[in-house]
Amino acid sequence: MKIHLTRSVDFNILLVALFYYLSAEVGFLLSFESIQALPFWPPAGIALAMVILLGRKVWPGIAIGSLVIIVKSYWFGAIYSVQVLMAVSVLIATTAVVEALAGEFLFKRLVKSVYPFAKAVHAFQFLLIALLISWISTGGTVLALGLSNVLASQDWVNALFALWMRNVVGILLFSPVLLAIPGIQFKPTLIKTGEIALFVLCCAGVFFLFQLKALQYVAPFALAFVAIPFLLWLSFRFKGLVAISGYVIASLVAIYATSKQAGPFYLTDLAGDSIILLQVYVVVISVSALVLSAAVHERKQAQQALKKLSENLEAMVQHRTKELEEEIQHRKEAQNKLQVTNDELVKRNTELDNFVYSVSHDLRAPIASILGLINLAKSDRSSNLKDIYLDMMEKSARQQDYFIREILDQSRNARLEVKREPVQFQTLIEEAFEQVDYSNLNGKRVEKVIKVDQDEPFYCDKWRLKVILNNVISNAIRYKNGKDPVVQVNARIDRNRVKLSVQDNGKGIEKKHLSHLGKMFYRATDEGAGSGLGLYIVKETLEKLQGSMAIESEEGHGTTVKFEIPEVGNQVESLAKTVPAMNA
C-alpha cells in the first residue's frame, strides 16, 4: 500500500528532494567538526522510506537532493576539472538512487508489508536490507572520490567502512519513523495517557537525579545505560511509532552530546573511535527496540487472533449445539408422533379384532333367532302363537337394524370431514327425540323436558351432534327404571361453546363401570341387549368435534351425561390455548 501525499508526482519529487536536502543538513549539523566526519547519514534513510511509501517514480527527487548536497560538500573545491566534477557528481547521485531502488526491491520481496515491524522477522529482514544496500552508495562515493584523487588510496578501506556505518545508522534512525506513520491509529485512553505522563515524570526524575553533585562524574557514563530500560518500557507498552521515536530521540541526544565532546562515547584524542563507539550504541539500541517492539506487536496480534478464533469456535459450538438441540427436538417430536401412531395402530387393531368378533356375533344372533322362529312357526299349527312369533322376529330385526345403523354412524364419523353449519338446538333436540326407537317402552310414556338458552347462531356439524344426542337419549329410554322415563336435555351457548346435558331417571350405572364407558363393545349391563357401540361412537364423534364428555350416575337414581363442544372454526384457537396449558 502506498500513501499519496498529493495528486502530483512532480510535487512528490520536489518534496522528496526537499526532505533529502533537509535531512542532510541535520547530518551536517551534528557532524564532528574536529575531523570533518559524520556519525550518521539521514538522507539514506529518507530516500529508502520515500521510495517505499511514494513509489519508484520519485527517484528524481533523490538525484536532485544528492546533487545539491554534493555542491555544498567540503571536497567540492578540491576538484578542478569540470568534467571530473560532473562525473563524480553523477556517480554519487546515481548510486544514491540505485541504493534506494534496490532497498525498495528487497523490501517488497522480503518484508511484503508497508509497515516492516509487525513481526520480529520483519525487523531482522529490514536490518539485513540496511546492511546490504548501504554498500551501494558507499562504494559509489569512495570510488568517485578515489578516482578523482580527492581520497588517497590508503584511505579507501577506512572511508569505505566509515561511510557504510553512517549509511546504516541513517537508515535505522529515519526510515522506521517514516514507515511507521501510515500505521498510526491514535486512540488515547485514560490508562495510556497516564502511562505517558508517568514516563515523562520518570525521565525528568532521572535527569534531575543526575544533576546531584555526588553523581556529576558518573552521570555522563550512566545515562547511556539508564536510557535502555525506558526504551524497553516504550517498546513493551506502546506501538511501533512511539518506541521508534524513543530510540531515535535517545540516539540523536547521544550523537549531539558526542559531537560537542561530551557524554560516555567521547574519547579524548580518539575522535574516530568515538564515532565508531557511538554508531555501535545507536545500532544496538535501534535493532533492540525494533525487534522488541515487533515481537510485542506480533504477540498482541497472535493474542487477538487467538481470541477471535476462540470466539469463532464458541460461536460455532453454540451454533452446532443449537442445531443438535433442534435435531434432538425434531427426533423427539418424530418419536412422539411415531409413538402416537403406534398407540393408535394398537388401539385400532384391538378395536378391529373386537369389531370382527362382535359383528360376527351381533349380526348372526338376530338372523339365527329369526330362522329359529320361522322353523317354530312352520312346525306349530296353532294360529294363536303366530303374532307372538312375528313380534319376536320384529324385535330381532330391529336389533339387527339398530346395530347396522351404529356401524354406519361409526364409519361415516371416521371418514367424513367436520362441517360448519348453523345449528338451532331446539329443533335439533326435538328431531333427536323423533328418531329414537320407542318399541321397548311396553306402554310407558316418555316425558321430554327440553331447555335451550341460545340467543345467537352456533356453527357446528349438525349430523354429528344428532348422532351424539340420538345415542345418549336412546340409552336414557332403553334403561328405564320400571316407571315412566323422564329425559331432560339442556343446551346453553357460552362463549362460542355449547354446554349440553342429558339427564334421565333410569337405573343408573354402577361406579365400577364408569371408567370403562366409551370403550368399543363394552356393556355395563346385559339388559336391553345393546351392542356396546353407542357410547364408543359418542366418544369418537366428540374427538372429531374436539369436545369433552363427563358421566355422572348413581345406581337406581338415573344418569347425567354432560358435553362441552366448541364451535367449529374456534377449535384451532381452543387447541392453541390447550397446548401451553398442557406444557405448563
VENDADA-V41193 format. One line per field, one symbol per residue. ss: DSSP state (A for helix, B for strand, O for the rest). burial: I if it has 24 or more other ideal C-beta (glycine too) atoms within 12 Angstrom, else O. A space follows every 10 residues. Layout:
ss=???
burial=???
//
This chain:
ss=OOOOOOOOAA AAAAAAAAAA AAAAAAAAAO OBOOOOBOOO OAAAAAAAAA AAAAOAAAAA AAAAAAAAAA AAOAAAAAOO OAAAAAAAAA AAAAAAAAAA AAAAAAAAAA OOOOOOOOOA AAAAAAAAAA AAAAAAAAAA AAAAAAAOOO OOAAAAAAAA AAAAAAAAAA AAAAAAAAAA AOOOOOOOOA AAAAAAAAAA AAAAAAAAAO OOAAAOOOAA AAAAAAAAAA AAAAAAAOOA AAAAAAAAAA AAAAAAAAAO OOOOOOOOOO AAAAAAAAAA AAAAAAAAAA AAAAAAAAAA AAAAAAAAAA AAAAAAAAAA AAAAAAAAAA AAAAAAAAAA AAAAAAAAAA AAAAAAAAAA AAAAAAAAAA AAAAAAAAAO OOOOOAAAAA AAAAAAAAAA AAAAAAAAAA AAAAAOOOOO BBBOAAAAAA AAAAOOOOOO OOOOOOBBBB BBBOOOOBBB OAAAAAAAAA AAAAAAAAOO OOOOOBBBBB BBBOOOBBBB BBBBOOOOOO AAAAOOOOOO OOOOOOAAAO OOOAAAAAAA AAAAAOOBBB BBBOOOOOBB BBBBBBOOOO AAAAAAAAAA AAAO
burial=OOOOOOOOOO OIIIIIIOII IOIIOIIIOI IIOOOOIIII IIIIIIIIII IIIIIIOIII IIIIIIIIII OOIOIOOOIO OOOOIOOIIO IIIIIIIIII IIIIOIIOOI IOIIIIIIII OIIOIIIIII IIIIIIIIII IIIIIIOIOI IOOOOOOOII OIIIIIIIII IIIIIIIIII IOIOOOOOOO OOOOOOOOIO OOIOOOOOOI OOOOOOOOIO OOIIOIIOII IIIIIIIIII IIIIIIIIII IIIIIIIIIO OOIIIIOOOO IIOIIIIIIO IIIIIIIIII IIIIIIIOOO OOOOOOOOOO OOOOOOOOOO OOOOOOOOOO OOOOOOOOOO OOOOOOOOOO IOOOIOOIIO OIIOOIOOII OOIOOOOOOO OOOOOOOOIO OOIOIIIOII OIIOIIIOII OOIOOOOIOO OOIOIOOIIO OIIOOIIOOI OOOOOIOIOI OIOIOOOIII IIIIIIIIII IIIIIIIIII OOOOIIIIII IOIOOOIIII IIIIIIIIIO OOOIOOIIII IIIIOOOIOI IIIIIIIIII IIOIIIIIIO IOIOOOOIII IIIIIIIIOO IOOOOOOOOO OOOO
//
